[in-house]
Amino acid sequence: MRFEYKELMAKLGVGYELSAYETRPWFLYDEDKGITCSAEVRAGPGLADIEAEIQFLYDETDDDEEDSDSASSGTEQIFMMRIMPFKDGLWKPSLLIVKGENYVNEIYNWEGKGCQFFCSCIEAIQMSEFPDIDDLIDSELQDDRRGGGKKGKVGKKKPSVNPNALVGMKR
């Protein structure tokens, strides 16, 4: 999927066109849990690329200092998307990683779904709610290419029956 620059910025929730080296950040801090959710869209030098990122930053406590073998240094990378210039003023996503899993070409419309996932996270932040990442993965990053969407009887056509094929039936 390819986007014009203005459309790309809208799909990432920025609302205006970033200049080179410019960043659009969103933050939310939960004092009770000691976690900051940080989301941002960054424009690279000379607009060579655009990156969208979400991280959870954990407060360090005295317990963390005693256990120096902890798995992280207080940060958890939740989301990373990289978008590169394509041609004729269009931009194309080239990387999408969510919670360490690569989604590039793994699900149908991964580019659009990645943008929607990011926007859903920043919408939660703007409403002073921590994004529930696992729920958002389940709702936003599902592969719907098989079966064309929802399953069930709704919208299915009645099967066409060839009367000549019916055996033992009177006409």
C-alpha positions, 0 to 999 in steps of 0.5 A: 500500500502506498500513501501520499505524504499528507495521507500518511500523516493523517493515517498515523494520527499526526494531523499535519505534515512533519518536516525533516527531523521533526517529531510528534510525541504522545505520552501517558504516565500511570503513577500507580503502576510506574509506567509511561506509554510513549508514542511518537512519529519521527521524520528522518533527516531530509525526509529520508524515512518516517518512523512510528514507535510505541514504548512502555517505560518502567520506573526503576525501583529499589528492587530493580537495582538489586536484580540487575539481571532483569530482562529489560533496562526499563523499556519495552518496545511495543511497536515499530513501523518504518516508512520509506519514500517510494516514487512520485511522492508516494510512501511505502511502509517497509517494516512493522514489528509489534511486540517482537513479531514481524508483520510484514507480508504476514497479514493482509493489508499489513501496512494499513492495519499497522497504521490503524493499530498505531492510531488506536494506541494514540487514541487511548493515550489521548483519552488518558487510558493505557492501550491494551496492546494484546486486545489491540493485536487481536482486533487490529492485526488479524489476517482476514484474507481467507474467507473475505471477512466475517464467517457465518450465514449472514450474506451468503447466497442460497445454493443454486440447485440443478433440478436435473441432478436430483435423483429420484425426485418427481418433476 
